Amino acid sequence: MLNFNCDFFHIFLQIPSKYPTFPVVQSEDEAYALYCEYAHKTGFSVRKEHIIYWTHTRIIKVREYTCSKAGNKHIKPSPIKYRKLDSRTGCLACCHFRTDTNGQNWTVSKFVEEHNHPLALDKEKHLLRSNRKVSDLQGDLIRNMTGAGIKTVHAYNFLSDEVGGIENLGFSKVDAYNYVHRCKKSLIESGDSVSLLKMLQARQLDDSMFSYEVQTDEQNRLTNFFWMDGRAKIDYDCYGDVIIFDTTYRLNKYNLACAPFIAVNNHWQSICVGCTFIAEETIESFCWVFDCFLKFVGGKQPITIFTDQDQAMAVAIERVFTTSRHRLCQWHISKKAPSKVHCFNVDKGVRGLFYQCMSKCDSEIEFEQYWSDMMLKGSLQDNRWLKDLYLVRHKWSTAYNKDVLDLGILSTQRSESANNGLHGCSKATSSLVECFIGLEKLVSTWRRAELDEDFKCTQGSVSLKYKGSNLLKQVSKVFTRKMFSIFEKSFMEGAIGVSIVNEVMYDDNNILYGTAQCDEDQDGKNWFVNFNTSTGEAKCSCRGFETKGIQCKHVLRIFIHRNVKHVPAQYLLKRFSLNAKRGIYLPYLPSMAQKESNMIFRNHLMRFTYDLSLQIESCQPAKELVMIAMNDLARRVESLVVEDANHNDKEESSLRDPPKKRPKGISNTRLKGYWEKNTKKSRKKVGVKKQTMSTYNFLDSPAHAHQSTPSANNRDLDSKEEFDLELSFNFSSIPDVFKP
């Protein structure tokens, strides 16, 4: 045993000798780092051993560090085939540090240098366990790269290339994976559900317009949760006329279904106006989600909502969205047709008539004619699937939906695209927090793309295909780049591909024009346009403007014929304009109180106060004046408003995680070990009785129990085709056509 006490650290580092000299250090971390430095130069790894404290205190008296091969492992008989490598050799090499009574001045009291095993070579020293550590800088880089969707192994390879090889990196590939795992685990250290709840509350502190709702079962397990941030509420006020809702995405360790509410902005881009995770796709769950949605948007219902053929979802929409037009995804219907109709693939005539009925008919009479022709041509009068499909024709055929705006949408592809984007953010073993963060990143990417397009629209004017048209010049200054390109395409098709076949003036101001397609594929089909010469109003039998929001090519052909230089203002919808979001925060008038939603008023008030704070931030007298006025206003408001103080808080720590479920068809979940497979565990049935936790607290009293209905998890999940147009009303009964 050797005793050393030296104040010169450089002596230990620079002078090789049989018995090295150790300096005095002032903390445990310095002592450990000192011995690890020596161990690395020598070629062995360090393990922390016993601690001896000063009597009746928690001050360290002696701290022992040994070689990692010290001691011997006691091997117990085990049926497990794989066993960890036994690296213990009973090595006696060690170093003991002793402190004074104050826990300072760490000096070496015992040092054993000899090892009973070969030491690591220079090319192997980077593999020593005590020499491997992920630094803060390296950790930040790995965390940022994996958070951006880069695989851990690729981040590790990048770092190793930067330093000239893995031997210079300071940690192994396994250390990188362990670091990423610790980062993910730290997000849910309080439990997955509680961590998610804290994250939602933190978002609410950062965004005063952020709202969320959580639902639990009778065992206080999280079942459903819904959230909507301030930006989503503003977007819904501007673009909430047509909504797409789908729940085909299930990829987390609780097998919860992710269902985003998707809308379309003025750049024809998908935007998220709310999102939910639900455990079971039942009528009660969907009703809860839709009620939360309407609650957060001030009761404003969408004009049209697109979904797939989920039975529970259809019933919930009929109950909650009473004024909305429910439309079904045509892609799901067309995908089922070949398996339900025996002659669909072999008879092109039947297939063509079927697609004609879906989206090519301009009236109900035309639909009925094509449907009858299809049934007769294919002898399909006894086909049960087609009979049930005919009962809900108003939900999928465009002929029955010419009176409402649907933006020309035919399928739920936008929602499917959002679900597909989430595959890069989560997997079958992901926690709720990881899924929430991944969805936030996806939405942030969409919003960044919207800002980029806004910027491009303000940097220059659009190049016109026909520069001599005053009509195109007018629209190019109003619409965004994308929407103008759609309008311009319709304009050119009308100018080149549509002809006027007749013209009838039936009174002093109205003229009826008959138009037809110039090509021969339309079989002589005509469209009729009623044009008012005094007001410039025009209505077409195809009802293109009523459904898409942009005038059809037939009306534009009449505008060209009549030499109309300016499109009437009512045909330039604000939702497609460059200033789509301007004006929504107009000064709030008392007469508008019953017409506008409370959300618009709150948005106006918050934006008004924010702009005011920016104006007065550099003027102290103005700040004092505003504070005095706000205090006076607060006292006057309190005298008029009766606040509801009935808030029953509930301990957030009592919220439990959902039961873990293995997703259907997913093979990359954790496989059970030997003992898990051979250990019988009793499972308790989870009740279906629900209770709701509001944005600020849990309600103490549970809600009434709901009767479960079969979930629709077996819907088609394949990728979809793009449709040119899109699909409609309340279910009173559930036909067999949509049953699995």
SVG drawing of the C-alpha trace seen along z (x, -y; Angstrom):
<svg xmlns="http://www.w3.org/2000/svg" viewBox="-89 -60 98 84">
<polyline fill="none" stroke="black" stroke-width="0.4" points="0.0,0.0 1.3,-3.4 0.3,-6.8 0.7,-9.9 0.0,-13.6 1.1,-16.0 -0.3,-19.4 1.0,-19.1 -1.5,-17.4 0.8,-17.7 3.3,-15.4 0.7,-12.6 0.0,-13.3 3.5,-13.7 5.9,-11.6 5.5,-7.9 6.8,-5.8 6.1,-2.6 4.2,-4.4 2.4,-7.5 1.9,-10.6 -1.6,-11.8 -2.6,-15.4 -5.0,-16.6 -8.5,-17.1 -11.6,-18.8 -14.6,-16.7 -15.7,-13.2 -16.1,-13.9 -12.6,-15.2 -11.3,-12.1 -13.2,-9.8 -12.0,-11.7 -8.4,-11.6 -8.4,-7.8 -10.2,-7.3 -7.5,-9.4 -4.8,-7.1 -6.9,-4.0 -7.3,-5.1 -3.6,-5.7 -2.8,-2.3 -5.5,-0.3 -8.2,0.7 -11.7,-0.4 -12.8,-1.8 -15.8,-0.7 -17.1,-2.7 -17.1,-0.6 -17.8,-1.2 -18.3,-4.5 -17.4,-5.1 -18.9,-8.1 -17.7,-10.0 -19.5,-9.0 -23.1,-10.4 -22.8,-12.3 -23.3,-11.9 -19.9,-13.4 -17.7,-10.9 -14.6,-9.7 -13.3,-7.1 -14.3,-6.5 -13.1,-3.3 -12.5,-2.9 -11.4,0.5 -10.6,2.1 -13.8,3.2 -12.5,6.8 -12.4,6.8 -14.2,9.5 -15.9,12.7 -19.4,13.2 -21.7,15.6 -23.4,17.5 -26.8,18.9 -28.4,21.7 -30.7,20.2 -32.6,21.7 -32.0,18.5 -29.8,19.3 -28.2,15.9 -26.0,14.8 -23.8,11.7 -20.1,12.1 -18.4,12.7 -15.5,10.2 -14.6,10.6 -11.1,12.0 -10.7,11.1 -8.3,8.2 -7.0,6.4 -6.0,3.1 -7.7,0.2 -7.4,-3.4 -8.9,-4.7 -9.4,-8.4 -9.7,-9.9 -11.1,-13.3 -10.9,-15.5 -13.8,-16.0 -15.2,-18.7 -15.3,-16.4 -12.5,-18.3 -8.9,-17.7 -9.3,-14.3 -6.0,-12.4 -5.0,-8.9 -4.8,-6.6 -4.4,-3.3 -3.2,-2.4 -2.8,1.1 -1.3,1.0 -0.9,4.7 -3.5,6.3 -4.0,10.1 -5.3,9.7 -4.0,8.3 -4.4,4.5 -6.1,2.9 -4.0,2.0 -3.9,-1.5 -6.3,-0.7 -8.7,0.8 -8.7,-1.9 -11.6,-3.8 -13.8,-0.7 -13.1,-0.9 -16.4,-1.6 -15.2,-4.3 -13.6,-6.1 -16.9,-6.3 -19.2,-9.3 -21.5,-11.3 -20.6,-15.0 -23.3,-17.7 -22.4,-19.1 -22.5,-15.6 -25.7,-14.8 -27.4,-18.0 -26.4,-17.2 -27.7,-13.6 -30.9,-14.7 -31.5,-17.4 -30.7,-15.0 -32.9,-12.2 -35.7,-14.8 -35.5,-15.8 -36.1,-12.3 -32.5,-11.1 -31.8,-7.6 -29.6,-7.2 -27.1,-5.1 -26.8,-7.8 -26.2,-10.5 -23.5,-8.3 -21.8,-7.7 -21.9,-11.4 -20.2,-12.3 -17.6,-9.6 -16.7,-10.9 -16.4,-14.5 -13.7,-13.4 -11.8,-11.0 -13.1,-7.7 -15.0,-6.0 -11.8,-5.7 -11.7,-9.5 -15.4,-9.9 -15.4,-9.0 -18.5,-6.7 -19.9,-3.7 -22.9,-3.1 -24.7,-1.4 -24.0,-4.5 -25.7,-6.6 -28.8,-4.4 -28.8,-4.5 -28.6,-8.3 -31.6,-8.6 -33.5,-6.1 -32.8,-8.1 -33.9,-11.3 -37.2,-9.7 -37.7,-8.2 -37.1,-11.6 -40.1,-12.9 -42.4,-10.5 -40.6,-10.2 -43.9,-11.0 -45.9,-8.5 -46.9,-8.8 -50.4,-10.2 -49.3,-12.6 -46.4,-13.8 -48.7,-14.4 -51.1,-16.3 -48.2,-18.5 -47.1,-19.1 -50.6,-20.2 -50.7,-22.5 -47.3,-24.0 -48.6,-24.6 -51.6,-26.4 -49.3,-28.7 -47.4,-29.6 -50.5,-30.0 -53.5,-31.5 -55.8,-30.3 -54.6,-26.7 -57.4,-24.3 -57.5,-20.7 -59.9,-18.1 -59.1,-14.7 -61.4,-11.7 -60.8,-8.8 -62.5,-5.5 -63.8,-4.4 -60.3,-3.3 -59.0,-6.8 -57.1,-5.5 -56.6,-7.9 -58.9,-6.9 -59.4,-10.0 -57.8,-13.4 -58.3,-16.3 -56.4,-19.6 -56.5,-22.7 -54.0,-25.6 -54.7,-29.2 -53.4,-29.1 -55.7,-26.2 -58.7,-28.2 -57.8,-31.2 -57.4,-28.9 -60.8,-27.3 -62.4,-30.7 -60.9,-31.4 -61.0,-28.0 -63.4,-25.9 -66.0,-25.5 -64.8,-22.1 -63.3,-19.6 -61.8,-16.1 -61.7,-13.7 -60.3,-10.2 -59.0,-7.7 -57.0,-5.2 -53.7,-5.8 -52.9,-3.6 -49.2,-3.4 -48.3,-3.7 -47.9,-1.3 -51.5,-1.9 -53.0,-1.4 -54.8,-4.7 -56.2,-6.0 -54.9,-9.4 -57.6,-11.5 -56.6,-15.0 -59.2,-17.5 -57.9,-18.7 -58.9,-21.8 -57.7,-23.5 -56.2,-27.0 -56.0,-29.7 -52.9,-28.1 -54.7,-24.8 -52.5,-23.3 -53.6,-21.0 -53.8,-22.6 -54.6,-21.0 -57.4,-22.6 -57.5,-20.1 -56.4,-16.6 -57.6,-13.8 -56.4,-10.4 -59.2,-7.9 -59.0,-4.4 -62.2,-3.0 -64.0,-4.1 -67.4,-4.1 -70.4,-6.4 -69.8,-7.8 -66.1,-8.5 -66.8,-10.3 -69.6,-12.3 -67.2,-13.4 -64.6,-14.4 -67.1,-16.4 -68.5,-18.1 -65.0,-19.2 -64.4,-20.4 -67.5,-22.6 -66.9,-23.8 -63.4,-25.1 -64.6,-26.8 -67.5,-28.6 -70.2,-26.2 -69.4,-27.1 -70.1,-23.9 -68.4,-23.2 -70.4,-23.3 -69.2,-19.9 -67.3,-17.1 -65.7,-14.2 -65.1,-10.8 -64.8,-7.2 -67.5,-4.6 -67.3,-4.3 -70.7,-3.5 -70.1,-5.0 -68.6,-8.1 -71.6,-8.6 -74.1,-8.4 -72.0,-10.8 -71.9,-13.3 -75.7,-13.1 -76.1,-13.8 -73.5,-16.6 -73.0,-18.3 -76.7,-18.8 -76.3,-21.5 -73.2,-20.1 -73.3,-18.0 -71.8,-14.6 -69.9,-13.2 -68.3,-9.8 -64.9,-9.1 -65.4,-8.0 -62.0,-6.2 -63.2,-3.6 -66.3,-3.0 -64.5,-2.6 -62.0,-0.2 -64.8,2.1 -66.6,2.1 -64.5,4.8 -65.1,7.3 -68.8,6.5 -69.8,6.3 -68.9,9.4 -68.7,7.7 -66.9,4.5 -63.5,5.5 -64.5,7.3 -67.2,4.9 -65.8,1.5 -69.3,0.2 -70.6,1.0 -67.4,-0.4 -67.8,-3.7 -71.4,-4.1 -70.5,-3.5 -67.9,-6.3 -70.3,-8.5 -72.8,-8.2 -70.1,-9.0 -68.9,-12.4 -69.9,-13.1 -73.6,-13.8 -74.9,-17.4 -78.4,-16.6 -80.3,-13.9 -82.3,-13.1 -79.1,-12.4 -77.8,-10.2 -81.0,-8.1 -80.7,-7.6 -77.1,-6.4 -77.8,-4.3 -80.7,-2.5 -78.5,-2.0 -75.8,-0.4 -78.2,1.9 -79.7,3.1 -76.4,3.4 -74.8,5.6 -78.0,7.4 -77.3,6.1 -80.9,5.7 -80.3,8.3 -76.9,7.0 -77.3,6.4 -74.2,4.1 -75.5,1.8 -78.9,1.7 -77.5,0.6 -75.2,-1.9 -78.2,-3.4 -79.9,-4.1 -77.1,-6.5 -76.5,-8.0 -76.9,-11.5 -73.7,-10.9 -71.3,-9.9 -72.7,-11.1 -71.9,-14.7 -75.3,-14.9 -77.0,-15.2 -74.6,-17.8 -74.7,-20.6 -76.1,-23.0 -73.2,-23.1 -69.5,-24.0 -67.1,-21.1 -64.1,-22.6 -64.2,-19.9 -63.0,-17.3 -63.9,-13.6 -61.9,-11.6 -60.2,-11.8 -56.8,-11.6 -55.6,-14.8 -56.2,-13.1 -54.5,-9.9 -51.5,-12.0 -51.3,-13.5 -51.5,-10.0 -48.7,-8.8 -46.5,-11.8 -46.9,-10.6 -45.2,-7.3 -41.9,-9.1 -42.6,-10.6 -43.8,-7.6 -43.8,-3.8 -45.5,-0.9 -43.6,-1.4 -43.9,-5.2 -45.4,-6.9 -48.2,-9.4 -45.8,-12.3 -43.7,-11.2 -46.8,-11.0 -47.9,-14.5 -44.5,-16.0 -44.3,-14.3 -47.7,-15.6 -46.7,-19.1 -43.6,-18.9 -45.7,-17.8 -48.1,-20.7 -45.2,-23.1 -43.9,-21.9 -47.2,-22.6 -47.4,-26.1 -43.9,-26.8 -44.9,-25.9 -47.9,-28.2 -45.7,-31.1 -43.3,-30.4 -46.1,-30.6 -47.4,-33.8 -44.0,-35.3 -43.7,-34.2 -47.1,-35.8 -46.0,-39.2 -42.7,-39.2 -44.1,-39.7 -46.9,-39.3 -48.0,-36.2 -47.1,-35.8 -50.3,-35.6 -50.8,-33.1 -52.9,-35.7 -51.7,-39.1 -54.4,-40.9 -57.2,-39.8 -58.3,-42.4 -60.3,-39.7 -57.2,-37.6 -55.3,-40.7 -58.0,-41.4 -58.1,-37.9 -54.3,-37.7 -54.2,-40.6 -56.9,-39.0 -56.2,-35.3 -53.1,-33.5 -50.7,-32.0 -52.1,-28.5 -55.8,-29.5 -55.1,-31.9 -53.5,-29.0 -56.7,-26.9 -58.8,-29.9 -56.6,-30.5 -56.8,-26.9 -60.6,-27.0 -60.5,-30.3 -58.3,-28.8 -60.4,-25.7 -63.5,-27.9 -61.9,-30.1 -60.5,-27.2 -62.6,-24.1 -66.2,-25.4 -68.4,-26.6 -71.7,-28.5 -74.4,-26.5 -77.5,-28.8 -78.6,-32.1 -82.1,-32.9 -83.2,-36.2 -86.3,-35.5 -86.6,-38.9 -85.0,-42.3 -82.0,-41.5 -81.5,-37.7 -80.1,-35.6 -79.9,-31.8 -76.8,-30.5 -76.3,-26.9 -72.7,-25.7 -71.0,-22.4 -67.6,-20.9 -65.6,-21.2 -64.3,-17.6 -66.4,-14.6 -66.1,-12.8 -69.1,-14.5 -71.8,-12.8 -73.5,-16.1 -74.0,-17.1 -74.9,-20.7 -74.6,-23.1 -76.8,-26.1 -75.7,-29.5 -78.1,-32.1 -76.5,-35.6 -77.9,-38.8 -76.8,-41.7 -77.5,-44.4 -75.7,-42.9 -73.2,-40.6 -74.4,-37.6 -74.2,-34.1 -75.3,-30.7 -74.4,-27.4 -76.3,-24.2 -73.1,-22.4 -73.1,-24.4 -69.4,-24.6 -69.1,-27.8 -71.6,-26.6 -69.5,-23.5 -65.9,-24.5 -65.9,-28.2 -64.4,-29.1 -66.4,-29.9 -66.6,-27.1 -65.3,-27.2 -68.8,-27.5 -69.5,-30.8 -66.0,-32.1 -66.8,-31.3 -69.8,-33.6 -67.8,-36.3 -65.4,-36.2 -68.3,-36.3 -69.9,-39.2 -66.5,-41.0 -66.7,-41.1 -63.6,-42.9 -64.1,-42.4 -65.4,-39.4 -68.2,-40.4 -67.0,-40.6 -69.3,-37.8 -67.5,-35.3 -64.1,-36.0 -64.3,-34.2 -62.2,-35.8 -61.0,-32.3 -58.9,-32.1 -57.5,-35.6 -54.2,-36.9 -55.9,-38.7 -57.9,-35.7 -57.1,-36.3 -57.5,-40.1 -60.8,-41.5 -61.6,-38.6 -60.5,-40.9 -62.6,-43.9 -63.8,-46.1 -66.4,-44.2 -69.8,-45.7 -72.7,-45.0 -75.0,-44.3 -72.7,-41.4 -72.8,-39.7 -75.4,-37.2 -74.0,-36.6 -70.3,-36.0 -68.7,-33.3 -67.2,-34.2 -63.9,-32.9 -63.7,-35.8 -64.2,-38.3 -61.6,-36.7 -59.1,-36.6 -59.8,-40.3 -59.4,-41.3 -56.1,-39.3 -54.7,-40.7 -55.8,-44.3 -54.1,-44.2 -51.0,-42.6 -50.6,-45.4 -51.2,-48.0 -48.5,-46.5 -46.0,-46.8 -46.9,-50.5 -46.4,-51.5 -43.4,-49.3 -40.9,-52.2 -43.1,-54.9 -43.4,-54.8 -46.2,-57.3 -48.3,-55.4 -47.7,-52.2 -49.0,-53.8 -52.0,-55.2 -52.9,-51.8 -52.5,-50.0 -54.8,-52.6 -57.4,-52.2 -57.2,-48.4 -57.7,-48.3 -60.7,-50.5 -62.1,-48.4 -61.5,-45.2 -63.6,-46.6 -66.4,-47.6 -66.4,-44.2 -66.5,-42.3 -69.7,-44.2 -71.4,-42.8 -70.1,-39.3 -71.0,-36.5 -68.1,-34.0 -68.7,-30.4 -66.4,-29.2 -67.6,-25.6 -64.2,-24.2 -63.4,-20.8 -59.7,-20.1 -58.4,-16.6 -54.9,-15.4 -53.2,-15.0 -50.9,-12.4 -53.8,-10.0 -54.2,-9.9 -53.1,-6.5 -51.7,-5.4 -54.0,-3.6 -53.6,0.2 -50.9,1.2 -52.1,3.0 -50.3,4.6 -51.3,2.9 -52.8,5.2 -50.5,6.1 -47.4,4.5 -44.5,6.8 -41.9,4.4 -43.2,4.2 -41.1,5.6 -41.0,9.4 -41.7,11.1 -38.8,12.7 -38.7,16.3 -40.1,15.5 -42.8,13.3 -44.0,16.1 -44.1,18.6 -45.6,16.4 -49.4,16.3 -50.6,12.8 -54.2,12.1 -55.8,9.4 -58.5,7.1 -61.2,5.9 -61.2,2.2 -64.6,0.6 -66.2,-1.5 -67.7,-4.0 -66.2,-7.4 -65.5,-10.6 -64.3,-13.8 -61.4,-16.0 -61.8,-19.5 -59.1,-21.9 -58.4,-23.0 -59.6,-20.2 -61.0,-16.7 -64.7,-16.4 -65.3,-14.4 -68.5,-12.8 -68.2,-10.2 -70.4,-10.4 -73.0,-7.9 -71.8,-4.6 -72.0,-4.3 -72.8,-1.1 -69.9,-0.1 -70.4,0.5 -68.2,2.5 -65.1,0.5 -64.3,0.1 -60.6,0.9 -60.6,3.0 -61.0,0.2 -58.9,0.0 -55.5,-1.5 -54.0,-1.5 -52.7,-4.6 -55.2,-6.5 -55.4,-8.1 -56.0,-11.8 -59.5,-12.8 -60.5,-15.9 -63.7,-16.6 -65.2,-15.5 -68.5,-13.9 -73.3,-13.8 -76.0,-13.8 -77.4,-12.2 -77.7,-8.6 -81.1,-7.5 -80.1,-3.8 -76.9,-1.9 -77.0,0.1 -75.1,3.3 -73.0,1.8 -70.6,0.2 -70.4,3.2 -67.1,5.2"/>
</svg>
